[in-house]
Amino acid sequence: MSDRPRLTTTAGAPVPSNQYSLTAGARGPILLEDYQLMEKIAHHNRERIPERIVHAKGWGAYGELHITEDLSRYTIAKALQKGKVTPMLARFSTVAGELGAADHERDVRGFSLKFYTEEGNWDLVGNNTPVFFIRDPMKFADFIHTQKRHPKTNLRSATAMWDWWSLSPESLHQVTILMSDRGLPIDPMHMNGYGSHTYSLWNDRGERYWVKFHFKTQQGHKFFTNEEGEALIGKTREGYQEALFGGIERGEFPRWTVQLQIMPELEADKCPFDPFDLTKVWPHSMYPCIDVGYFELNRNAENYFAEIEQAAFSPSNKVPGVGYSPDRVLQGRLFAYADAHRYRLGTHYEALPVNAPKCPVHNYVKDGAMNFFGGITSGNPDAYYEPNSVAGSPAEVPTVAEPPLRITGDASRYNHREGNDDYSQPRALFNLFDAGQKARLFSNIAAAMGGVPGEIVERQLAHFKLAHPDYEAGVRAALEKQHGYKVDTVSAQPAAAE
């Protein structure tokens, strides 16, 4: 075995035996001086890091973003210029399930993209749906509690889920998508992705445009019914990982068409709906989707833990030419995502190889746990603060400052607590479904309502009725068929929009 590398400790010392512990005599107790054993056990005890609070179960791969159209009128972002090819990492995930959850459960899917641009990392953190359950970040933690385990039973609670949804009518649009065919894609390759939030682009003239990002699968949409998903879970809990990893290994590289919806900045004042409301879509008739390129995934990670589990995506990672918007949930996530990574991975999580930018990094961040990258990154040990007069030290770049926001409308127009229409867009979506899609929608909702108290069921049915009478009637009929449900004695009324 002389041609094989030497097995060593983490400090580089050669290991004489990796089969037996060091004892006091042939049958004596193990000695504390067996530092190799202690190191091995200690590292094993620490092999797991905290899983993500949400999106714990995920699958990912590397690829490239290709821009094929001229976007210079909208943005100075170099990664969005015609002909540009940018390396990237994608991670897909379920929202509610823990790290060991089955892949084929009905749930929203995360759709996160990290672009390693020459101007720094740009992350788009979205889902496979264009909307979400909430319009204000104040409600996020409570919503996620309803998707997790009951503190006493340690079981998922359909009662908590529907109680919260029925008291939060803004969730109806997302609930309708989740319970439709799109709520259980067969694998990551056969679903769309969306930036979901409203972002902005700005150009070299200081003009800002609001933008929605869409990533349309070129593989086509394919889904499972609840019954098909349950049957597959009985055979494998890793169907998404098997499909994505195996397909790329076979040279079957999936692609998504990149599309933009674009709104001139001041049109937000005249828009008949709040364009920054995460529970709303922009009608394509008003703001058509524009094809601008595609991305392809073509390389698997060499080590899942290092490159997928430790991958950290945050909407706070952006580049010149890309900006934010008054979307309240986006504003909350700008802090929440990066803070979650600092807790889960460590203070310097951005320096981990999978998260490290491919461009030079210069700042005045210093010390802290896991400073494994050689000290401060200013390039000069005398430059550990700013401003300073040290020659060659990093300095601010005023030329990449964003133009000011120019929204001039009445601030009350963007009040997210009153006067919101939570039913028109779910109604429009419901009207797009054919008879088979509606039947599956009704059946999926009824299945998810098993065991839920009648008062909560009636409250939610009232929301379905406000969206469309046929919506309520179809779910009620499915409830009676599946659970023998009859009208409860409680006269429930829909909760008012908050």
N, C-alpha and C positions, 0 to 999 in steps of 0.2 A: 504493500500500500504506500510505498515511498513516493509515488507520483501523485498522491492525493493531498490537498491542502490540509494543514494541521488544524484540528479542532482546538479552539481557544476559548478562554473566558471573555467577557465583554471588555476587559482591560487588555486583552491580547496575549495572556499567558497560556502556554500549551496545556491541554487537559490530558493527564495520563490515563484516566479511566472514566468513561461515561456510563458504566454499567453498574458499578458498586459504590456505595457510600463508605466513608472512612469510619472504622469502628475501633474501639479499644479491645483488641483481640478478636479472634474469629467469631465469638458469640457475644462480644461486649456491646455496650450502648454506642450509638452514633456520637461522634465527637463534634463539638461546636466549631472546632477549627477546620472542619470540612467546608471551606468557604465556597468551593465549587458547587456543592450540594445546596448550600444556603442561597447562593446566587441563582441557581436554577429554579428553586422553589419560589424565591422572591419575585423573579421575573414572571414566572407562570401565574402567580397570584395577581399580577398587574397587567396581564395580557388584554384585559377588557377595559375600555374606557366607557364613560356614560354614553348610552345611546341617545340619539336625538329625541327630544320630547315629542315632536311630530316628525313624520317622514323617516322613521327609524329604519324601515325595510326598504332597501334601494338597490338599483342595478345601474351600471354605468359603463361608458366606453369613451375613447378618444376619437377625434375626427378633425374636419376642417370646415370652416365657413367660407363660402364662395359668394362674392358680390358680383352680380352680372349687369347691374343697371347703374346709371349715373344718379347719385344722391347728393351731389355737391350743392345743389340749391337748398337742401334741407339741413346739412350737417357738415362740420369740419372733421368729424371722427374719421381717422385714417382707416379703421377697420371696415368702414361702410362706404369706401370709395370703389368705383367700378374696377373690376379686375383683381381686387385684393383677395388674398387667401390667408385666413387666420387660423392657427391651430386652436383646438378647443377640447373641452371635456364636457360630457353630458351625464347627468344622473337623474334617473327616474325613480319614483318611490310611491308607496302608499302613504296616506296621511295618518290613519288611526292606529294601524297595527304596530306591534312591537317588533324588535329585530328578528324574532323567530316566527313571525306571523306568516300565514300562507299568502302566496302572491295573488291568487285568484279569488280575492274577496271583493265584494262591491264596495268601492271607495273612490274618492277623488285621487288622481295620480299627480304627484309632483313632477315637474318638468323643468329642471334647472340646467342652465348652460353657463359655462365659464370660457370666455374668449381670452387667450393669451396675446394681447395686442402689443404693438411696439410702444404704446403710450401707457401701459399698465393693464392690469386685469379688468375686464368688464364682465360683470355677472348679470344674467337675466334669470330671476327666480320666479317661476310661474307654475302653472298647473296644466292639466289636459282639458281644462274648462276655461272659458273666457271671463267668467264671473266667480264670485265667492259668496260665502254665507253671510258676511257682515260688511258694513260700510264704515265702521269705526273701530279702531284698534282696542278701545276700551272693552270690547265684547269678546276679544279673541280668547283669552285665558278661560273664561267661563264656557265658551263654546267647546274648546278642546277638552275641558273636563267632562262634557257630556259624551264625548267620543271615546274616552278612556274608561277605566274600570271603576266600578262603584266602590267606595272606601270600605264598606262592610262586607259585601259579598265577593269582592274582587272579580266580578263578572261585568261584561258589557251590559248597559242598561238601555233597552229600547224606550222605557218610560222617560228617562232623563233626556234622551235624544229628541223624542217627539215633543216633550214638554217644552224644551228650549226652542225648538223650531216653531212650535205653535204660538209661542209668545214673542217670536221675532219674525214678523212677516217678511222682512227684507230677505230672509233665507229662501223664500219660495222658488226663486229662479234657479238657484243652485240645486235645491232639493229635487226639482223637476229633472234637471240634467243628470244628477246622480242616480235617480231611480229609472232613468231611461236606458236605452241600449248602450249609450256612451259610458255608463257607470261601471262596466265590466269589460274592458278591452282584453283581447286574447293575449296580447303581449305589448311591450313598449313600442314596437315598430308599427303597430296598426292603430295608433292614436295620434291626434293632433296635440300640439303644445301651444300655449299662449303666454305672453308676458303678463296677461290679465290686467295689471295696473295700467293706468295712463302714465306714460313717460313723456319726455320732450326731447326734441332735437333742436340744435341751433347752428346757424351758419356763420360765415365770415363777415356778414353784414349786421350781425347782432339780432337777426330775426329768429324767433322761436316758433316751433310747430309742436303741437301735441301729437302723440303717436301711440298707436296700439301695435304690438308685435304679435304676429301669427306664424305658426310653424305647421304647415299642412303636410300630413304624411303622404308620401308618394307610393306607399305600399297598399293604400286603401284602408278603409275602416272595417275591422272585424271585431266581433264581440261574442261573449258567451251569455247564455241565459243563466239564471241562478242555479238551475239544476245541472247544467253542463259544468259550471264552475265548481260546484260541490263534488261532482264526480271526479273531476281532475284533481282536486285537493286530496281526495282519497288515494291518489296514485303518486302525487308529488306536491310538495309545498314550495318548490323552487321553480315553477314553470316559467316565470319571466326571466330569471337568471339563465336557465337552460336555453331559452329561445334566443335571447340577446347575445350571450357569450358564444353559444354554439353556432349561430348564424354568422357572426363575424369571423370566427375561426374557419368556417367553410368558405369564406370569401364573399358572403352575401351581405353587402354593405348597405344598410338602410339610409334613405334620404328623406329630407323634409324640405319643402319649398318655403322660403322665407317671404312673408308678405307684411306690408305695412298699411295701416289706416292712418291717414294724416289729416289733421285739422289745423288751419291757421290759428295762431294764438288768440286773437280777439274774437274769433267765432264762438269761443266758449261762453261769452257773455250772451250770445243770441241763441244758443243751442236749446231746443225744447226739453231737454233732459240734462241732468247734471253729468257732464262728461268725465267727472272725477270720482263718480260713485262706483265702487267695485262690484256692486250687485247689478250693474247695467252693462249692456253691450252697446256699441255704436252701430246703428242700422247700416248695413252695407249699401242700401239705396242712397244714403246720405254721404257716407264715407266709404267708397269701394276699396277693396283690398288690392294693393299693388304688388305684383311680383317683383322682388329685388334680388333674388339669388336662391341659394340652397345651402344646406349643410349635410354632410355625410359622416357617418360613424364607421371607422375602418380599422380600429386597433383596440384590442382588449388590454386592460391593465395587467401588469406582471404580478402585482401583489394587491389583492382586493382591499386589505386593511389599509395599506399605506396610501393607496391611490383613489379608492372609492369611499371607504369608511371615514377616512381623514379629510376628504375633500370638503371644503367649506365655501359655501356660496352665500353672498349677501348683496342685496340691491344697493348697498352703500358703495360697492365697487363699480365705479363708472369712469369714463374717459372724457376728455374734452370733446364737445360736440353732442354729448348725451346728457340729459338733465332729468330732473324729477318733475312733479306736478303737485297740486293741492290735494291729491288723493290721500285721504287721511290714513287709510290702512298702509299704504306705501310709506308714508311718513313714519308710522310706528315701526314698520319693519326695518327701516334704515338703522335704527338702534338695536332692535330685538335680535336680528340675525347675527350681527357681529358679536353682540354680547353673549349669545348662546355658544358661539364658537370659542370665545375666550374661556368660558366655563368648562366646556366639554373637552377641548383640545389643548388649551393653555394660552398664556399671554401672547406668545409669538407664533400663533397658528399660521399666520400668513407666510412664515418663513419655511414651513414644511414644503418639501419638494413639489407636491401636487398643487399647492396653493401659491407657490412663489412665482412672481411675475417673471417673464422672459426678458424684460428690459431692465436696465440698471435701476437700482433702488437706493435713494439717498434721503435720510431723514435724521431726526435727533432722538429717536426712540432708543432707550438704553435700559440695561439691567432687566430684572424680572425673571420669573421662572422660565426655564427652557431657552435661555439665550444661548443658543447653540451655533450661531452663525458668525462668531468671531468678534463680538463687541458692537460698538455703535457703527452705524452705516453712513456717517457723514464723510468718511474718508480721511479724517484728520483727528487724532485724539484730543487736540486742543479745541475742536469744534464740537462741543457737547451741549450747546445751548444756541438760541437764536432770538434776536439778531446778534451777529458777531462780526468782527473785522478780520477773521482768519481767511487768508487768501485761499481760494479754491474751494471754500466750503459751500454746501448747498444753499441756494437762495430761492425765494418765492418767484413765481412765474405769472406776473399780472396779465400776460397776453392770453391765458387760458381761462380767465374769469368769465363766468356765464353772464349773458345779458340779463337785465332785471325783468321780473315778471310784470306784465302789462295788463293784467286782468283789471278792468275798471267797473265791472258790474256791482250791483248792490250786494254787499257781503251776505245779507240774509238769504240770497238766492242759493247759497251753498250751505245753508243750515241743514244738517243731516238728521235733525230730530223731528221736523215737522213737514207735513205736506208732501211726503214722498209717495210716488205711485209704485207700489210693489207688485202690481198685478198685470199691467199691460204687457210687459215683456214676457212673463211666464205664459200669458194667454197667447201671444204671438208664437212662441215656441210650441205650445200645445197644438195650435192650429196647423203647424207644419208636419206633425206626426200623422202617418197613415193609420189605418185601423189596427194593423198588427202591432205597430209601435205603441199605440195607446193601450192596447190590451196588455202588453208586457209591462208598461208603466204602471197600470192599475194593480197588476199582480205583484210586482216588485214592492210597491208601497204597502200593500196589504200584508205581504210576508214580513216586512220590517216592522209592522205594527202589532204583531202577535204579543198578547199579554199586556198591552198598554191600556191604562184605565180609560173608560168611556168618555170621561170629561175631556181628557186630552185629545182623544180621537176626534170628538165632535168639534173641538176648537180648531184642529187642523183641517177637518173637512170643510169648515166654514171658509178657510182661506182658499182651498181648492175651488169652492163654489164661486168666490169672488173673481178668481181667474177665469173660470168657465164652468157653467152648470154641468156640462158633460164630464168634466174632470172630477167633480165631487161625486156625481152619480156613478161613474165607473169605479172609483175607489171604494165607494160604499157597497156596490154589488160584489166586488172582489173580497171585501172584508166578510160579507155574509157567506160567500162561497167557501172561503178558506177557514174562517173561525166561527161561523154561525153568528156573526155580530149583528145585533139589532140596535135601533136607535136608542141611545141612552136616555134616561129620564132627565139628565142634566140638559138645560137649554144653554148650550155654549155659544158665545159670541166671539168673533175673531178679535184678537188683540189689536189695539190701535198701534199704528207705526210710531216708533219712538224717535 
